[in-house]
Amino acid sequence: MPLPVNSGSMTPTSTHEFVPPATRFHALPSPFPMKRGGELHGARIAYETWGEADEAHGNAVLILTGLSPDAHAASSAADPSPGWWEAMLGPGKFIDTDRWFVVCVNPLGSCKGSTGPASLDPATGRPYRLAFPELSIEDIADAAAEVVRGLGIERLACVIGNSMGGMTALALLQRHPGIARAHVNISGSARALPFSIAVRSLQREAIRLDPNWNNGEYDEVTWPESGMRIARKLGVITYRSALEWDGRFGRVRLEEAIPLAGSGEDDPFGLEFQVESYLEGHARRFVRRYDPNCYLYLSRSMDWFDLADHAGGDVLAGLARIKVERALAIGANTDILFPVEQQQQIAEGLARGGARAQFLGLDSPQGHDAFLVDLGRFGPAVRGFLDLLPP
């Protein structure tokens, strides 16, 4: 296994960063130019690895994450705690680390170890906050490419991207030709659709209208909890399907109403249904685990992304410019945030570029989050694809 690249201290660079103990760091070139202007100095990307690299690093698989996950996709000797994709990744699992050398990077702009708005600006010694340059999916892809090269990997066997990571993977392949032989796009897309943009716009509005957000100048005491709670609830609603909400909760009521956070004990519009209680509990667990400014930046980067920008407004032409040998685009038929038609479009476009591309729309009831929880469907599809790749 390669040694850690430019490993840094495990100490967070800001009180708003939340870094798993096994995380290592790769220093980005300084300056690191950003697509929409500006540059970063002294920036880093957090990553973790599993498995052993072969002599030529030809068995390397890169995982690109959605908005909120850290680099800790699975447990390891350095950190035995379960990762966010624990059932998918490991020895003998669907992404088999007995065969593959797996790298998972935390996106640029996050608060889970990679440099983002919550990180300290070396020029001022204070958190960047809104002084952080405008962030694009392309910047996230370029930063991931630096980690790949830093680990001595000339060409990945496969890049796997899910949700926002599916966007990042396409940008990586488009901007860095030849960086991977194969690609698995899971519940991703080549561009943001109006419904997804509308939802994320409301999420950002909820955060920004919280008085505690204070134009990004909050602290641990004046944290915009209400805005983050609402934003997270909106997100969770779109991550699952109406079919699952109905089957899981129905119209089951709580034994007694629960006051909404911050409303007082005599709240006349408290939580009455189990589904409301579930959303509230989920949101409360999230609000202090993710930095609000980082959420705003990464959310907006998804809205801006459109692979058609690189092909005269034609998204299929943009996809056709990506050259990989094999590709799998997979999604859930109940996904309303990244509809399955978008994965079908990815497969069609990559096939136009010469890839042996396959599309799978799976009948999972669990919507966008199916790739995280419905491993009985998604896992075999990913393993079957990886098994076709040459050793």
DAVENTA-V544449 format. One record per pair of residues at least 6 apart in sequence whose ideal C-beta (glycine too) atoms are under 7 Angstrom apart, sorted by sequence separation. I is the first residue (numbers start at 1). GAP is how many residues later the second one is. If there is no record, write none. Layout:
I & GAP
I & GAP
This chain:
33 & 6
34 & 6
53 & 6
75 & 6
88 & 6
89 & 6
91 & 6
92 & 6
106 & 6
108 & 6
110 & 6
120 & 6
121 & 6
173 & 6
207 & 6
212 & 6
218 & 6
259 & 6
271 & 6
308 & 6
311 & 6
351 & 6
364 & 6
12 & 7
32 & 7
53 & 7
72 & 7
75 & 7
88 & 7
90 & 7
91 & 7
95 & 7
106 & 7
107 & 7
108 & 7
109 & 7
111 & 7
120 & 7
121 & 7
161 & 7
172 & 7
173 & 7
260 & 7
308 & 7
311 & 7
331 & 7
333 & 7
350 & 7
366 & 7
371 & 7
31 & 8
32 & 8
75 & 8
89 & 8
106 & 8
108 & 8
119 & 8
148 & 8
161 & 8
214 & 8
259 & 8
307 & 8
310 & 8
332 & 8
362 & 8
366 & 8
370 & 8
10 & 9
31 & 9
74 & 9
118 & 9
119 & 9
271 & 9
331 & 9
31 & 10
63 & 10
73 & 10
121 & 10
159 & 10
173 & 10
212 & 10
260 & 10
308 & 10
311 & 10
347 & 10
364 & 10
10 & 11
30 & 11
32 & 11
72 & 11
73 & 11
74 & 11
75 & 11
117 & 11
212 & 11
213 & 11
259 & 11
260 & 11
307 & 11
310 & 11
347 & 11
28 & 12
30 & 12
72 & 12
73 & 12
74 & 12
117 & 12
212 & 12
258 & 12
307 & 12
331 & 12
347 & 12
89 & 13
159 & 13
257 & 13
258 & 13
330 & 13
364 & 13
159 & 14
169 & 14
210 & 14
213 & 14
257 & 14
329 & 14
28 & 15
69 & 15
74 & 15
117 & 15
257 & 15
329 & 15
344 & 15
362 & 15
28 & 16
73 & 16
74 & 16
116 & 16
169 & 16
210 & 16
343 & 16
362 & 16
7 & 17
8 & 17
27 & 17
28 & 17
207 & 17
210 & 17
254 & 17
329 & 17
344 & 17
7 & 18
26 & 18
209 & 18
254 & 18
329 & 18
6 & 19
25 & 19
26 & 19
166 & 19
169 & 19
253 & 19
254 & 19
258 & 19
4 & 20
6 & 20
25 & 20
166 & 20
170 & 20
207 & 20
253 & 20
254 & 20
327 & 20
5 & 21
6 & 21
25 & 21
26 & 21
159 & 21
166 & 21
167 & 21
206 & 21
207 & 21
252 & 21
340 & 21
360 & 21
158 & 22
166 & 22
167 & 22
251 & 22
252 & 22
23 & 23
24 & 23
48 & 23
155 & 23
156 & 23
158 & 23
165 & 23
166 & 23
254 & 23
261 & 23
327 & 23
24 & 24
47 & 24
48 & 24
50 & 24
144 & 24
155 & 24
156 & 24
157 & 24
158 & 24
159 & 24
160 & 24
161 & 24
162 & 24
163 & 24
206 & 24
207 & 24
23 & 25
46 & 25
48 & 25
155 & 25
156 & 25
157 & 25
158 & 25
161 & 25
162 & 25
163 & 25
206 & 25
249 & 25
22 & 26
50 & 26
109 & 26
155 & 26
158 & 26
160 & 26
162 & 26
249 & 26
324 & 26
19 & 27
141 & 27
145 & 27
161 & 27
319 & 27
48 & 28
140 & 28
144 & 28
203 & 28
322 & 28
327 & 28
329 & 28
333 & 28
249 & 29
316 & 29
320 & 29
326 & 29
333 & 29
137 & 30
141 & 30
245 & 30
315 & 30
319 & 30
323 & 30
325 & 30
326 & 30
327 & 30
328 & 30
329 & 30
330 & 30
331 & 30
332 & 30
333 & 30
334 & 30
338 & 30
73 & 31
108 & 31
109 & 31
137 & 31
141 & 31
145 & 31
148 & 31
203 & 31
319 & 31
322 & 31
323 & 31
324 & 31
325 & 31
334 & 31
336 & 31
337 & 31
108 & 32
202 & 32
203 & 32
229 & 32
316 & 32
320 & 32
321 & 32
328 & 32
330 & 32
332 & 32
335 & 32
71 & 33
107 & 33
138 & 33
142 & 33
316 & 33
319 & 33
320 & 33
334 & 33
335 & 33
61 & 34
71 & 34
137 & 34
141 & 34
145 & 34
315 & 34
319 & 34
332 & 34
71 & 35
108 & 35
199 & 35
332 & 35
8 & 36
70 & 36
226 & 36
316 & 36
332 & 36
138 & 37
332 & 38
50 & 39
61 & 39
63 & 39
65 & 39
105 & 39
199 & 39
59 & 40
61 & 40
63 & 40
59 & 41
60 & 41
61 & 41
62 & 41
63 & 41
64 & 41
65 & 41
71 & 41
59 & 42
65 & 42
70 & 42
71 & 42
105 & 42
60 & 43
70 & 43
236 & 43
103 & 44
51 & 46
233 & 46
236 & 46
50 & 47
1 & 48
23 & 48
53 & 48
103 & 48
330 & 48
23 & 49
51 & 49
52 & 49
20 & 50
22 & 50
51 & 50
232 & 50
233 & 50
1 & 51
2 & 51
20 & 51
51 & 51
232 & 51
330 & 51
1 & 52
20 & 52
49 & 52
50 & 52
49 & 53
22 & 54
49 & 54
229 & 54
232 & 54
229 & 55
232 & 55
22 & 56
47 & 56
48 & 56
22 & 57
47 & 57
328 & 57
21 & 58
47 & 58
229 & 58
20 & 59
47 & 59
228 & 59
45 & 60
46 & 60
45 & 61
107 & 61
225 & 62
326 & 62
45 & 63
326 & 63
228 & 64
231 & 64
223 & 65
227 & 65
46 & 66
46 & 67
46 & 68
224 & 68
45 & 69
44 & 70
44 & 71
43 & 72
218 & 74
40 & 75
216 & 77
213 & 79
42 & 80
64 & 80
41 & 81
62 & 82
130 & 85
207 & 85
62 & 86
130 & 86
129 & 87
25 & 88
129 & 88
207 & 88
207 & 89
23 & 90
243 & 91
204 & 92
18 & 93
19 & 93
40 & 93
60 & 93
241 & 93
17 & 94
18 & 94
19 & 94
39 & 94
62 & 94
16 & 95
38 & 95
57 & 95
61 & 95
64 & 95
204 & 95
241 & 95
17 & 96
37 & 96
38 & 96
57 & 96
60 & 96
61 & 96
66 & 96
203 & 96
204 & 96
37 & 97
57 & 97
60 & 97
61 & 97
62 & 97
63 & 97
64 & 97
65 & 97
66 & 97
67 & 97
36 & 98
45 & 98
59 & 98
62 & 98
66 & 98
238 & 98
239 & 98
34 & 99
58 & 99
61 & 99
66 & 99
200 & 99
238 & 99
34 & 100
36 & 100
47 & 100
65 & 100
17 & 101
35 & 101
45 & 101
64 & 101
16 & 102
17 & 102
45 & 102
200 & 102
35 & 103
200 & 103
14 & 104
35 & 104
64 & 104
14 & 105
34 & 105
64 & 105
13 & 106
14 & 106
197 & 106
13 & 107
192 & 110
16 & 111
192 & 111
14 & 113
192 & 113
191 & 114
192 & 114
28 & 115
191 & 115
191 & 116
29 & 117
190 & 117
191 & 117
28 & 118
247 & 118
26 & 120
26 & 121
244 & 121
243 & 122
244 & 122
244 & 123
26 & 124
191 & 124
241 & 124
190 & 125
241 & 125
240 & 126
241 & 126
240 & 127
190 & 128
239 & 128
190 & 129
239 & 129
240 & 129
238 & 130
239 & 130
174 & 133
167 & 135
174 & 136
170 & 137
164 & 138
167 & 138
183 & 141
196 & 141
182 & 142
196 & 142
181 & 143
182 & 143
6 & 144
180 & 144
181 & 144
182 & 144
183 & 144
184 & 144
185 & 144
186 & 144
187 & 144
5 & 145
182 & 145
187 & 145
5 & 146
177 & 146
174 & 147
174 & 148
187 & 148
2 & 149
173 & 149
189 & 149
2 & 150
188 & 150
173 & 151
187 & 151
170 & 152
190 & 152
189 & 153
188 & 155
190 & 155
190 & 156
185 & 158
188 & 158
190 & 159
140 & 161
185 & 161
135 & 162
130 & 163
135 & 163
129 & 164
137 & 164
132 & 165
136 & 165
137 & 165
135 & 166
136 & 168
137 & 168
118 & 173
117 & 174
118 & 175
163 & 175
117 & 176
118 & 176
117 & 177
116 & 178
111 & 179
111 & 180
117 & 180
116 & 181
187 & 181
111 & 183
110 & 184
187 & 184
109 & 185
186 & 185
109 & 188
110 & 188
109 & 189
107 & 191
109 & 192
186 & 192
184 & 198
184 & 201
15 & 205
163 & 205
182 & 207
162 & 209
68 & 222
158 & 228
67 & 231
158 & 231
67 & 232
157 & 232
18 & 271
16 & 275
94 & 285
88 & 287
95 & 287
87 & 288
94 & 288
94 & 289
88 & 291
95 & 291
